[in-house]
Amino acid sequence: MDRKQDLDPLDYKILEILVSDANLPFTEIGNRLEVSGGTVHVRMKKMQALGIVKGSQLLIDYSKIGWDICAFLGIYLDKSSLYADVAKQLEEIPEVVNIHYTTGIYSIFAKIICRDTQHLREVLHDKIQKVNGIQRTETFISLEESLIRNTPLF
């Protein structure tokens, strides 16, 4: 089903405003769009039910609270058919914050956040490497994140 047909221009305007500032109350969004806050609320519930909006999240600068390592893992699987099972096991590891099924040389590309290099070693050795179906991994440590943003809708 094409999700675009489930949205009208008002839905897109609501999303555009929230992409710019997700903290705005529905009443403020409604005022900007000359509709009620209740209308915005109903539209947001509809987009959540359709799976277009998957909730909201708090973005934390982990380095400011002592979690200084952001790393990416290229993960090779024993067999690509193991992806769903491996992804489920990775979801159980709190330090894993993103999992992507990919094309190319890795089956999975994952992002992890750790306190320091010792914590990173523990996560890799004691958790990731023990996941059934993982053949091996390659680790890339991020030195700096320069950009994080949503894609413009228009």
N, C-alpha and C positions, 0 to 999 in steps of 0.2 A: 504494500500500500504506500502510495506517495504521500508523505506527511505534509508536503507543501500545500496540498489541497485542503487540509484541515485547518489552516491558518488564514486569517484575513489581515488586511493592512493594520488594523488596531493591534492584533496580536504581535505583529512585527515591530510596531512602534513601542509596545510595552517591553519586548525583549531588548530592543536597542537601548532604551533608557536604563534597564537593569544591567546590561553589559557594561555600561559606563559607570554606574554606581549601584551596586546590589544592595546597599543599605537604605535606599530610599523607601519610605513607607508607601503603601498602596494609595493612600489618600493624596500624597504629593504627586505620584505618577498620574493619578486620575485628574488632578487639577491641571497638570501640564497638557493632558490629552483631552480635557473638557468632557470627562466621563466621571462616574462615581468611583470611589475607592472599592466599593463592592463589585463593580464591573471588572476592575483590574483583578480583584481576588478570584472571581469566577473564571476569568480568562486564564489566570495562572494555574488554577486547579485543573482546568481542561488540558493545558499544555503538560502538566505533570502526569495526568492520566494517559495522555498519548505517548509519554516517554520522551517528549521533546525537552522538557526541563526536568533534570534529574536531581532536584534539590538545590541546596546552596552549600558553600563551604567557606571556611575561614582560612585565609592564606597566612601562614606563619613564616617569619624569617627565622628558621631554625638556628642559624648561626648566632643569633642574639640571645638564645637561651642555652647555648653550649653544645648544640648538635652541629659540629663543624664539617662533617663529611657528607657530601652528596655524590653518589656514584651511580653509574649506569652499568648494567650487566648485559652482555650479549650471552645468551644461553643456548647451548646446543642440546637438543633432545636425542635420546636413543632412537625414537621414532616420532615423526610429526603427529601421528595419531594419538600420542600421549599428551598433547597440548592441554586439553580440558582438565585432565587429572593433575598435571603439573601446575597449571594456573590455580587450581583450587588449593593445592598444598602451599603455593607461594602466598596466597591470600591470608593464610594463617600466620604468616610471619609479619609482625607489626612494623618492622623497619621497611618492608616493601610497600611503596606508595603508588606505583604505577606498574601495570603489566600490559605489554602489547604483543600480539601475535603478528609476526612480521614475515616479509619476503626477504630474500637475500641470504647471507651466510648464517644468520642466527634464526632460530625458530621463535625465540622470545627475546624481547628487549625490555628490561625492567629498570626501575629507578628505586634506589634505596637511600635512606637518610640514617646516619649514624653519628654518635657523639664524637668519636675520634678514630684514629687508625686501629687501635686495639679493638674497639667495638666492631669496626668493619671486619676485621679478621675473624672475630667470633661469629658474626652473622654469616660470613661466607663459609667458614669451616664447620661451624656447629649447626647451622640451620639450612642454608641454601644447598650446600654440597650433599646433604642428607636427604634431599627431596628425591623420591623415586622417579626415575625417568630422565633426570638430568645427566647428560654425558659429561659435559664440562662447561665452564664459564670463562668469559673474558671480562675484566673489570676496567672501567674508565672512570677516573675520579674527576669531577667537575671542579675547576679552579674558581669559576665565577659564573653566576647566572645573570645575564645582561638584560633579558627580556622575558616577561610572562604576560600574555594578553589573550583575549578572545579574538576570534576572527570577526571582522565587521559583517553585519548581516545584509547591508545594502551596498 
